[in-house]
Structures are given as structure tokens and as C-alpha cells.
Amino acid sequence: MNTRLRELDADAVRVLSRNKDKTHRFRATPDGLAALNDHLIPSGASAMREESIAGTSGMVGGSGTTEGYVMAGDVSALADAFGLVEDPDGSAIIHEVDLDEPFADGRAPVAAIAVDLMDSLATRERSAGQRVINELLHI
């Protein structure tokens, strides 16, 4: 398995992880986005607000999006609570997962954050995600 992993690149990992979650995109008000942050396990650009994660990717801050993970079944309750409207171009990105063990400490795995960055529309975020995955593969 280690040999197989060394042969992969970031794009291959992205393809292999395509079923890691069910992704929902919503449109929200700026206040709704800020409030939603408190109910998600940060990922993608939102995770860059955490200093330790930002250092890993070489990015800081975050874009105008809110992105994170919730457990299966929590998405509709959040959508109702924060007035989220489904929108494929929306700035609220919620990844719904069935497996809670990798998120037990309230943090998303670095590899998941990096794969989520690779799905960003922003070139800088995509590049940071690729860089992190490639570094993880070749340690």
C-alpha cells in the first residue's frame, strides 16, 4: 500500500476521495455565514483561519466563504436555522459525512482540508491544496 501511495499525485487523491462526503452549497447573508462558522468543523478556506492549518498550506485568512463538515442529517437543520438557500455558486459549503471518527476532536483531517481546497474556484486555494497533498504523499 505504501508503494501505491507513493505513486499517486494530488489529482489522483482528489479523484479517489470524491465520495468522502456529500457536498451542499448554499447562499447566505454575511451574518448567516459568520454564525454558521460556529456550527461547522472548518475546512477549505475556512480552515485557513486557524494558524496551525494556515501554516501547513502556506495560506492565511480565508475567502468570503464558509466551509466545513457536519455529521449526516445535520444539513437541513442548519439550512433552516440560518436561512440558507441552495445555490451551486453559494458561499456556504457544507460537507456532510457519515463517519465521525476522523472528526472526533472537532478538527478536519489535514488531507480532507487539502482536498477541499483543491475543489475551490480560487487558483491560489487549489494550488495550496495540491501542494499539501503532494507533501503528505511524499514524506
C-alpha positions as CSV (number, residue, x, y, z in Angstrom):
1,M,0.0,0.0,0.0
2,N,2.8,2.4,0.8
3,T,4.3,1.8,-2.7
4,R,0.9,2.6,-4.2
5,L,0.5,5.8,-2.2
6,R,4.0,7.0,-3.4
7,E,2.9,6.6,-7.0
8,L,-0.1,8.9,-6.5
9,D,-0.3,12.6,-7.0
10,A,-2.7,15.2,-5.7
11,D,-5.1,14.9,-8.6
12,A,-5.3,11.1,-8.1
13,V,-6.0,11.5,-4.4
14,R,-8.7,14.0,-5.2
15,V,-10.4,11.5,-7.6
16,L,-10.1,8.7,-5.0
17,S,-11.7,10.9,-2.3
18,R,-14.6,12.1,-4.4
19,N,-17.1,10.1,-2.3
20,K,-15.7,11.1,1.1
21,D,-18.8,13.3,1.7
22,K,-21.9,14.8,0.3
23,T,-21.3,18.4,-0.5
24,H,-24.1,21.0,-0.3
25,R,-23.7,24.7,-1.4
26,F,-25.9,27.4,-0.1
27,R,-26.4,31.2,-0.5
28,A,-26.4,33.0,2.9
29,T,-26.3,36.5,4.2
30,P,-22.9,37.7,5.6
31,D,-24.3,37.5,9.1
32,G,-25.6,34.0,8.4
33,L,-22.1,32.9,7.1
34,A,-20.5,34.2,10.3
35,A,-23.0,32.4,12.5
36,L,-22.7,29.2,10.5
37,N,-19.0,29.1,11.2
38,D,-19.7,28.2,14.8
39,H,-21.6,25.1,13.8
40,L,-19.1,23.6,11.3
41,I,-15.8,21.8,11.6
42,P,-13.8,24.1,9.4
43,S,-12.4,23.0,6.1
44,G,-11.1,24.6,2.9
45,A,-10.6,28.3,3.0
46,S,-12.4,28.5,6.4
47,A,-9.8,26.3,8.0
48,M,-7.1,28.8,7.0
49,R,-8.3,31.0,9.9
50,E,-6.6,28.5,12.2
51,E,-2.9,29.4,12.5
52,S,-1.7,25.8,12.6
53,I,-3.6,24.8,9.5
54,A,-2.7,28.0,7.6
55,G,0.9,27.3,8.2
56,T,0.6,23.8,6.7
57,S,-0.9,25.2,3.5
58,G,1.1,28.4,3.3
59,M,-2.2,30.4,3.3
60,V,-3.7,32.7,5.8
61,G,-7.2,34.1,6.4
62,G,-9.9,32.8,4.2
63,S,-12.0,33.8,1.3
64,G,-15.6,35.1,1.6
65,T,-16.8,31.6,2.0
66,T,-17.7,29.4,5.0
67,E,-16.8,25.8,4.5
68,G,-16.9,22.9,6.9
69,Y,-18.1,19.5,8.0
70,V,-21.2,18.2,9.8
71,M,-22.4,14.7,10.5
72,A,-25.0,13.1,8.3
73,G,-28.5,14.5,9.0
74,D,-27.4,17.9,10.3
75,V,-27.5,19.9,7.0
76,S,-31.2,20.5,6.8
77,A,-31.4,21.7,10.4
78,L,-28.6,24.2,9.7
79,A,-30.2,25.4,6.5
80,D,-33.4,26.1,8.3
81,A,-31.7,27.7,11.3
82,F,-29.6,30.1,9.2
83,G,-32.0,30.7,6.3
84,L,-29.7,29.0,3.8
85,V,-30.9,28.8,0.2
86,E,-29.5,26.1,-2.1
87,D,-27.2,27.6,-4.7
88,P,-24.5,25.9,-6.7
89,D,-22.5,29.1,-6.6
90,G,-23.2,29.8,-3.0
91,S,-20.7,30.9,-0.4
92,A,-21.7,28.4,2.3
93,I,-20.2,25.0,1.6
94,I,-21.2,22.1,3.9
95,H,-19.7,18.7,3.7
96,E,-21.9,16.0,5.2
97,V,-20.1,12.9,6.4
98,D,-21.3,9.6,7.8
99,L,-18.0,8.7,9.5
100,D,-17.4,10.7,12.7
101,E,-14.2,9.2,13.9
102,P,-11.8,11.4,11.8
103,F,-13.6,14.5,13.2
104,A,-13.9,13.3,16.8
105,D,-11.5,16.0,18.1
106,G,-13.5,18.7,16.4
107,R,-11.0,19.2,13.6
108,A,-11.0,18.1,10.0
109,P,-8.0,15.9,8.9
110,V,-5.4,18.0,7.0
111,A,-5.8,15.7,3.9
112,A,-9.6,16.4,3.8
113,I,-8.9,20.2,4.1
114,A,-6.4,20.0,1.3
115,V,-8.8,18.0,-1.0
116,D,-11.5,20.6,-0.3
117,L,-9.1,23.4,-1.2
118,M,-8.5,21.6,-4.5
119,D,-12.2,21.9,-5.3
120,S,-12.1,25.7,-4.8
121,L,-12.8,28.1,-7.7
122,A,-9.8,30.2,-6.5
123,T,-6.5,29.3,-8.2
124,R,-4.4,30.1,-5.1
125,E,-6.5,27.8,-2.9
126,R,-6.4,24.9,-5.4
127,S,-2.7,25.2,-5.7
128,A,-2.3,25.2,-1.9
129,G,-4.4,22.0,-1.6
130,Q,-2.3,20.3,-4.3
131,R,0.9,21.3,-2.6
132,V,-0.3,19.9,0.8
133,I,-1.4,16.6,-0.7
134,N,1.8,16.2,-2.6
135,E,3.8,16.9,0.5
136,L,1.7,14.3,2.5
137,L,2.3,11.7,-0.2
138,H,6.0,12.2,-0.4
139,I,7.0,12.5,3.3
